[in-house]
Amino acid sequence: MSKHAWAFVVGVIMIIGGLVMFFAFRDVETPVIGLRQVGLVVAVLGVIEIAATGWSMVGSRRPRD
């Protein structure tokens, strides 16, 4: 699998995992931070990963002069 495809898959897995944590661990609180907040952060990082990968894919397809 190419580098871009692998990064895209990782981003999707992060979004899915983050959303599962966000909805499944609604009432679970740890001493430092709630797992719901961690899930939200992981999902947002997954979106950023996909956006950065898409930007890199578009940039790598442009012809170089």
N, CA, C and O of each residue as an XYZ file, in Angstrom:
260
protein
N       0.840     -1.164      0.000
C       0.000      0.000      0.000
C       0.897      1.243      0.000
O       1.948      1.266      0.640
N       0.461      2.269     -0.727
C       1.270      3.474     -0.806
C       1.204      4.264      0.504
O       0.368      4.011      1.371
N       2.108      5.215      0.609
C       2.182      6.031      1.814
C       0.899      6.829      2.018
O       0.420      6.954      3.145
N       0.342      7.368      0.944
C      -0.880      8.162      1.049
C      -2.077      7.300      1.434
O      -2.896      7.701      2.261
N      -2.178      6.133      0.843
C      -3.297      5.249      1.160
C      -3.220      4.797      2.617
O      -4.244      4.718      3.297
N      -2.040      4.506      3.090
C      -1.874      4.073      4.477
C      -2.262      5.193      5.441
O      -2.928      4.937      6.444
N      -1.859      6.424      5.153
C      -2.200      7.550      6.014
C      -3.709      7.800      6.000
O      -4.286      8.154      7.028
N      -4.342      7.621      4.854
C      -5.792      7.784      4.756
C      -6.500      6.738      5.612
O      -7.451      7.065      6.322
N      -6.050      5.487      5.555
C      -6.652      4.416      6.355
C      -6.466      4.695      7.845
O      -7.387      4.480      8.634
N      -5.312      5.162      8.227
C      -5.064      5.493      9.639
C      -6.001      6.603     10.090
O      -6.529      6.545     11.201
N      -6.218      7.607      9.256
C      -7.137      8.685      9.594
C      -8.561      8.187      9.789
O      -9.246      8.600     10.724
N      -9.007      7.300      8.906
C     -10.362      6.742      9.028
C     -10.493      5.923     10.303
O     -11.508      6.015     10.995
N      -9.488      5.130     10.622
C      -9.525      4.326     11.846
C      -9.544      5.225     13.077
O     -10.223      4.923     14.058
N      -8.805      6.325     13.028
C      -8.813      7.259     14.158
C     -10.181      7.903     14.337
O     -10.641      8.079     15.466
N     -10.831      8.255     13.241
C     -12.166      8.849     13.336
C     -13.152      7.845     13.921
O     -13.916      8.177     14.826
N     -13.137      6.635     13.413
C     -14.064      5.608     13.902
C     -13.802      5.311     15.378
O     -14.736      5.260     16.179
N     -12.542      5.118     15.733
C     -12.202      4.842     17.131
C     -12.562      5.991     18.050
O     -13.060      5.772     19.155
N     -12.314      7.215     17.604
C     -12.655      8.375     18.412
C     -14.155      8.517     18.615
O     -14.604      8.844     19.714
N     -14.938      8.274     17.561
C     -16.390      8.365     17.699
C     -16.944      7.256     18.588
O     -17.892      7.476     19.342
N     -16.356      6.074     18.501
C     -16.782      4.983     19.387
C     -16.505      5.366     20.835
O     -17.359      5.179     21.702
N     -15.319      5.901     21.101
C     -15.004      6.332     22.462
C     -15.927      7.459     22.911
O     -16.358      7.488     24.064
N     -16.231      8.385     22.008
C     -17.079      9.520     22.357
C     -18.475      9.072     22.765
O     -19.033      9.590     23.733
N     -19.049      8.113     22.036
C     -20.416      7.696     22.329
C     -20.501      6.545     23.330
O     -21.467      6.470     24.089
N     -19.515      5.650     23.351
C     -19.600      4.475     24.221
C     -19.201      4.790     25.667
O     -19.778      4.229     26.598
N     -18.241      5.664     25.861
C     -17.737      5.954     27.196
C     -18.252      7.302     27.693
O     -17.489      8.107     28.228
N     -19.524      7.539     27.517
C     -20.123      8.825     27.864
C     -19.974      9.162     29.344
O     -19.682     10.307     29.687
N     -20.167      8.193     30.215
C     -20.150      8.464     31.654
C     -18.886      7.993     32.362
O     -18.818      8.041     33.590
N     -17.900      7.546     31.625
C     -16.668      7.052     32.246
C     -15.718      8.225     32.438
O     -15.356      8.906     31.479
N     -15.322      8.452     33.667
C     -14.390      9.531     34.003
C     -13.154      8.937     34.661
O     -13.260      8.101     35.559
N     -12.006      9.364     34.219
C     -10.750      8.984     34.860
C     -10.296     10.176     35.698
O     -10.852     11.264     35.554
N      -9.307     10.004     36.564
C      -8.895     11.119     37.431
C      -8.406     12.355     36.677
O      -8.529     13.468     37.188
N      -7.863     12.188     35.493
C      -7.285     13.329     34.788
C      -8.240     13.887     33.736
O      -8.502     15.089     33.715
N      -8.759     13.027     32.868
C      -9.601     13.477     31.762
C     -10.627     12.396     31.452
O     -10.360     11.209     31.638
N     -11.787     12.800     30.983
C     -12.819     11.837     30.625
C     -12.531     11.182     29.289
O     -11.955     11.798     28.392
N     -12.932      9.940     29.166
C     -12.682      9.225     27.917
C     -13.492      9.796     26.758
O     -13.135      9.613     25.594
N     -14.581     10.487     27.080
C     -15.364     11.133     26.029
C     -14.543     12.247     25.365
O     -14.571     12.392     24.143
N     -13.828     13.019     26.152
C     -12.994     14.080     25.598
C     -11.835     13.508     24.791
O     -11.460     14.062     23.758
N     -11.273     12.407     25.258
C     -10.190     11.749     24.523
C     -10.704     11.272     23.168
O     -10.017     11.417     22.156
N     -11.904     10.707     23.145
C     -12.487     10.257     21.886
C     -12.675     11.392     20.910
O     -12.427     11.232     19.715
N     -13.111     12.536     21.400
C     -13.294     13.696     20.534
C     -11.964     14.176     19.964
O     -11.879     14.515     18.783
N     -10.941     14.204     20.786
C      -9.619     14.629     20.332
C      -9.073     13.657     19.289
O      -8.501     14.090     18.288
N      -9.236     12.370     19.503
C      -8.755     11.372     18.541
C      -9.502     11.514     17.214
O      -8.889     11.421     16.150
N     -10.802     11.735     17.261
C     -11.577     11.906     16.033
C     -11.134     13.156     15.273
O     -11.013     13.122     14.049
N     -10.894     14.250     15.981
C     -10.434     15.477     15.324
C      -9.050     15.280     14.718
O      -8.781     15.770     13.621
N      -8.177     14.575     15.411
C      -6.857     14.276     14.846
C      -6.966     13.400     13.596
O      -6.170     13.544     12.668
N      -7.947     12.496     13.569
C      -8.180     11.696     12.374
C      -8.620     12.543     11.192
O      -8.192     12.314     10.061
N      -9.478     13.524     11.456
C      -9.904     14.438     10.391
C      -8.712     15.247      9.875
O      -8.567     15.446      8.669
N      -7.871     15.706     10.782
C      -6.678     16.456     10.378
C      -5.749     15.565      9.557
O      -5.163     16.024      8.577
N      -5.610     14.305      9.942
C      -4.771     13.355      9.206
C      -5.286     13.166      7.782
O      -4.501     13.160      6.833
N      -6.595     13.013      7.629
C      -7.168     12.835      6.298
C      -7.001     14.113      5.470
O      -6.680     14.042      4.284
N      -7.215     15.270      6.082
C      -7.053     16.533      5.361
C      -5.609     16.726      4.903
O      -5.369     17.141      3.769
N      -4.653     16.428      5.770
C      -3.245     16.566      5.407
C      -2.863     15.569      4.315
O      -2.091     15.903      3.416
N      -3.386     14.374      4.385
C      -3.102     13.376      3.356
C      -3.696     13.799      2.022
O      -3.050     13.675      0.982
N      -4.934     14.301      2.051
C      -5.545     14.789      0.817
C      -4.763     15.931      0.210
O      -4.570     15.978     -1.005
N      -4.306     16.863      1.054
C      -3.500     17.977      0.582
C      -2.192     17.473     -0.040
O      -1.756     17.979     -1.073
N      -1.586     16.499      0.580
C      -0.340     15.931      0.064
C      -0.574     15.186     -1.251
O       0.258     15.248     -2.156
N      -1.689     14.493     -1.357
C      -1.995     13.775     -2.592
C      -2.229     14.756     -3.753
O      -1.767     14.520     -4.869
N      -2.940     15.844     -3.486
C      -3.182     16.843     -4.519
C      -1.864     17.501     -4.928
O      -1.622     17.729     -6.114
N      -1.026     17.802     -3.961
C       0.253     18.422     -4.252
C       1.203     17.525     -5.014
O       2.005     18.010     -5.812
N       1.129     16.227     -4.784
C       2.052     15.310     -5.459
C       1.611     15.007     -6.881
O       2.414     14.518     -7.675
N       0.343     15.287     -7.231
C      -0.134     15.024     -8.579
C       0.089     16.199     -9.521
O      -0.038     16.049    -10.736
N       0.419     17.365     -8.974
C       0.662     18.530     -9.830
C       1.923     18.323    -10.638
O       2.919     17.839    -10.102
N       1.910     18.672    -11.905
C       3.135     18.551    -12.700
C       4.165     19.581    -12.250
O       3.831     20.737    -11.992
N       5.385     19.159    -12.162
C       6.473     20.042    -11.743
C       7.126     20.643    -12.974
O       7.363     19.951    -13.964
N       7.411     21.924    -12.908
C       8.069     22.594    -14.039
C       9.551     22.646    -13.863
O      10.256     23.175    -14.722
